[in-house]
Amino acid sequence: MDTERKGYKELSCRDFRQDCDFTVRAASEDELLNRCREHACSVHGKCSDSPGIREKMKSRIKAVV
C-alpha cells in the first residue's frame, strides 16, 4: 500500500484581496502560475507578466495535501 501523499500548490484571488472566489491547485508551481495568469488576464483584465508580479504570486503560494 502506498502511503505517500501527493502535495499540491494553491493560490487564490482572495490571497490578493480580490473579491473573487477563484482558487487553483496544481502539482507544479509553473502550472499554478500559468493558470493564475490566464485567470487574472481573462477575468480581471490584469495581463502583465512582470518579474515583480511573478515574485508576489510566488510569495503567496500555499502548500496543501
N, C-alpha and C positions, 0 to 999 in steps of 0.2 A: 504494500500500500504506500503510495506517495503522499507524504505528509507535508511536503514543501508548499507553502502558499505563494501565489503569484501576486506581486505588488504592482500597483498602478500609480500613476501620477494624476493629480487632479487640479483643475483650475476653474474658477467661475467668475462671471461678471461681478458678482457681489464682492469678490476679493478686491475689486477696483472701485467700489462704492457706486456701482451702476444699478439702476432699478430694472434689473433683468435677471430672470431665473436660469439663464444658460449655465450649465455646468458640463464639463467634459472630462472624461477619464481616458487615459491612453497608456499603453505599455511603455512607450518611449517618450522622452522629452521632446524630440523632434516632431513626432506625430501630434503630441499635445499642442505644441506651439503653432504648428501649421493649422490645425483645426480651430484654434482660438483666433488666429489672424483672419482666417476665412470668415468666421462669425463676426468679428469686430468690423470687418470691411462691409460685409453684405447687410448686416442688421443695424450697425451703429454709424456707418459711414466713416470709420476710422481705419484708413487703408495704409497708413505709414508703417514702414518696417525698419525703423532706425535702430541702431545698436542700443540706444538708451531705453527704448520701449521693450526690446528683447530682454534686456537685463532686468527691467522692472517686472516683466512677466515671469522670468526665471526665479526671481526672488520670492514670488508668492506661490510657487508650485508646492502642493502638499503631497506627501506620500501616503497612500491608503492601501489597505489589504483587502 
